[in-house]
Amino acid sequence: MSASGPPLPANNTPPPRISRRRFVIGGVALAALGGIGAARWFNVSAGVGGGDLTAPEAQIAAAEGKITLIDIRRPDEWERTGIGAHAVPIDMRSEGFIDALLLQTGGRRDLPVALICARGVRSARMSAHLKKAGFTKILDVPEGMQGSGAGPGWLRHGLPLVQLD
C-alpha cells in the first residue's frame, strides 16, 4: 500500500468511481420505486365510484340480500380478523374459485357480487378476471378490510365481524 492510497490493479487502472450526481439520481430512483410500491400496497389511488361500494354500503347491501359479498382473502387473514358479517369466504387462490362463486349465485353470472380483500388490490384484479369470465355485475370494495386510499376499511368502520370456527 502506498502513501497515496490502495494499490492499483494489475492493469494500472483506477477502480471505477460513482459520481455524486449518479449516486443522488440512483437514490432518488430507489426512493421513487419504494413510494410506488407503498402506494400500490395501500391502494392509494383507489376511489369509490362506478362499480365500487364503500365498506358500509357493502355491509348493508349484503345484509339486505341485494348483493353476494365475497371475502377473497386467504384463510390465515380470515382467522386473524374474522370476516365481515354476511360475507362468504372464498380463497381467490383456490382452483375451484369460480365454481364456488357460482354455487353462491345459484349458477347465475348476472347477479350482483361484491368482492372484498385486505386493501382493495386483489379485489380489483379479481373483479377484472370475473368480468372476463362472463360475470356481468361485479362490484369492488376498494377500501377492503384494512383500509386504503378509498377509505378506512371494514375494521376501522367498526362493521360487524364473524369469527370462523
C-alpha positions as CSV (number, residue, x, y, z in Angstrom):
1,M,0.0,0.0,0.0
2,S,1.4,3.3,-1.0
3,A,1.1,6.5,1.0
4,S,-1.4,7.9,-1.6
5,G,-4.0,5.1,-1.3
6,P,-4.6,1.5,-2.1
7,P,-2.5,-0.2,-4.8
8,L,-3.8,-0.1,-8.3
9,P,-5.0,-3.3,-10.0
10,A,-2.5,-5.2,-12.2
11,N,-3.6,-3.2,-15.4
12,N,-2.8,0.1,-13.6
13,T,-6.3,1.5,-14.0
14,P,-8.0,3.0,-11.0
15,P,-11.3,1.3,-9.8
16,P,-14.4,3.0,-11.2
17,R,-15.9,5.6,-9.1
18,I,-19.5,6.6,-8.9
19,S,-20.1,10.4,-9.3
20,R,-22.0,12.2,-6.7
21,R,-24.6,13.1,-9.3
22,R,-25.2,9.4,-10.2
23,F,-25.3,8.5,-6.6
24,V,-28.1,11.1,-5.9
25,I,-30.0,10.1,-9.1
26,G,-29.8,6.4,-8.0
27,G,-31.1,7.2,-4.5
28,V,-34.0,9.3,-5.9
29,A,-34.9,6.4,-8.3
30,L,-34.9,3.9,-5.5
31,A,-37.0,6.2,-3.3
32,A,-39.5,6.6,-6.1
33,L,-39.7,2.9,-6.7
34,G,-40.3,2.4,-3.0
35,G,-43.0,5.0,-3.0
36,I,-44.7,3.4,-5.9
37,G,-44.6,0.0,-4.2
38,A,-46.0,1.5,-1.0
39,A,-48.8,3.3,-2.9
40,R,-49.8,0.0,-4.6
41,W,-49.7,-1.8,-1.2
42,F,-52.0,0.7,0.4
43,N,-54.1,1.1,-2.7
44,V,-53.6,4.9,-2.5
45,S,-55.1,5.6,-6.0
46,A,-58.4,3.8,-5.2
47,G,-61.5,5.8,-5.3
48,V,-65.1,4.9,-4.8
49,G,-67.3,5.2,-7.8
50,G,-68.6,3.3,-10.8
51,G,-68.8,-0.3,-9.8
52,D,-67.4,0.3,-6.3
53,L,-69.0,0.2,-2.9
54,T,-67.8,1.6,0.4
55,A,-67.5,-1.0,3.2
56,P,-70.6,0.3,5.0
57,E,-72.6,0.2,1.7
58,A,-71.4,-3.4,1.1
59,Q,-72.4,-4.4,4.6
60,I,-75.9,-3.0,4.3
61,A,-76.4,-4.4,0.8
62,A,-75.2,-7.9,1.8
63,A,-77.4,-7.8,5.0
64,E,-80.4,-6.9,2.8
65,G,-79.7,-9.7,0.3
66,K,-79.1,-7.2,-2.5
67,I,-75.5,-8.5,-3.2
68,T,-73.5,-11.5,-2.6
69,L,-70.4,-10.3,-0.7
70,I,-67.3,-12.5,-1.2
71,D,-64.2,-12.2,1.0
72,I,-61.5,-13.4,-1.3
73,R,-58.6,-13.2,1.2
74,R,-56.5,-16.1,2.5
75,P,-57.7,-18.3,5.3
76,D,-55.0,-17.0,7.6
77,E,-56.3,-13.5,7.1
78,W,-59.9,-14.6,7.9
79,E,-58.6,-16.2,11.1
80,R,-56.7,-13.0,12.1
81,T,-59.6,-10.5,11.6
82,G,-62.7,-12.6,11.1
83,I,-64.9,-12.0,8.0
84,G,-67.5,-9.3,7.5
85,A,-71.0,-10.2,8.6
86,H,-73.0,-11.6,5.7
87,A,-69.8,-12.2,3.6
88,V,-68.9,-15.6,2.2
89,P,-65.2,-16.5,2.5
90,I,-63.8,-18.0,-0.8
91,D,-60.0,-18.0,-1.1
92,M,-59.3,-16.4,-4.5
93,R,-56.3,-18.7,-5.0
94,S,-58.3,-21.9,-4.9
95,E,-58.7,-23.8,-8.2
96,G,-62.4,-24.0,-7.7
97,F,-63.0,-20.3,-7.0
98,I,-65.4,-19.7,-9.9
99,D,-67.3,-22.9,-9.2
100,A,-67.6,-21.9,-5.5
101,L,-68.8,-18.4,-6.6
102,L,-71.4,-19.9,-9.0
103,L,-72.6,-22.1,-6.1
104,Q,-73.3,-18.9,-4.1
105,T,-75.1,-17.3,-7.0
106,G,-77.2,-20.4,-8.0
107,G,-75.2,-20.7,-11.2
108,R,-76.0,-17.2,-12.4
109,R,-73.4,-14.8,-13.7
110,D,-75.8,-11.9,-13.8
111,L,-76.4,-11.4,-10.1
112,P,-74.6,-8.6,-8.2
113,V,-71.4,-9.9,-6.5
114,A,-69.1,-7.6,-4.4
115,L,-65.6,-8.6,-3.7
116,I,-63.5,-7.5,-0.6
117,C,-59.9,-8.3,0.3
118,A,-57.5,-6.6,2.7
119,R,-56.8,-3.3,0.9
120,G,-58.7,-3.5,-2.5
121,V,-55.8,-4.5,-4.7
122,R,-56.7,-8.2,-5.1
123,S,-60.4,-7.5,-5.3
124,A,-59.8,-5.1,-8.2
125,R,-57.8,-7.7,-10.0
126,M,-60.3,-10.4,-9.4
127,S,-63.1,-8.1,-10.5
128,A,-61.5,-7.8,-13.9
129,H,-60.9,-11.5,-14.1
130,L,-64.5,-12.3,-13.3
131,K,-65.8,-9.9,-15.8
132,K,-63.7,-11.7,-18.5
133,A,-65.2,-14.9,-17.2
134,G,-68.7,-13.6,-18.0
135,F,-69.9,-12.2,-14.7
136,T,-71.8,-9.0,-15.5
137,K,-72.4,-7.3,-12.1
138,I,-69.1,-7.4,-10.3
139,L,-68.7,-4.7,-7.6
140,D,-65.5,-3.9,-5.7
141,V,-65.0,-2.8,-2.1
142,P,-61.7,-0.9,-2.8
143,E,-61.1,0.2,0.8
144,G,-61.1,-3.5,1.8
145,M,-61.0,-4.8,5.4
146,Q,-57.9,-2.9,6.5
147,G,-58.4,0.4,4.7
148,S,-56.8,2.0,1.7
149,G,-56.8,5.3,-0.3
150,A,-60.5,4.6,-0.9
151,G,-61.4,4.7,2.8
152,P,-60.8,3.4,6.3
153,G,-61.9,-0.1,5.7
154,W,-64.4,-2.6,7.3
155,L,-62.4,-2.9,10.5
156,R,-62.0,0.8,11.2
157,H,-65.6,1.5,10.4
158,G,-66.4,-0.9,13.2
159,L,-68.7,-3.0,11.0
160,P,-69.8,-6.4,12.3
161,L,-67.5,-9.4,12.0
162,V,-67.9,-13.2,12.2
163,Q,-65.2,-15.4,13.5
164,L,-64.7,-18.7,11.6
165,D,-64.7,-21.9,13.6
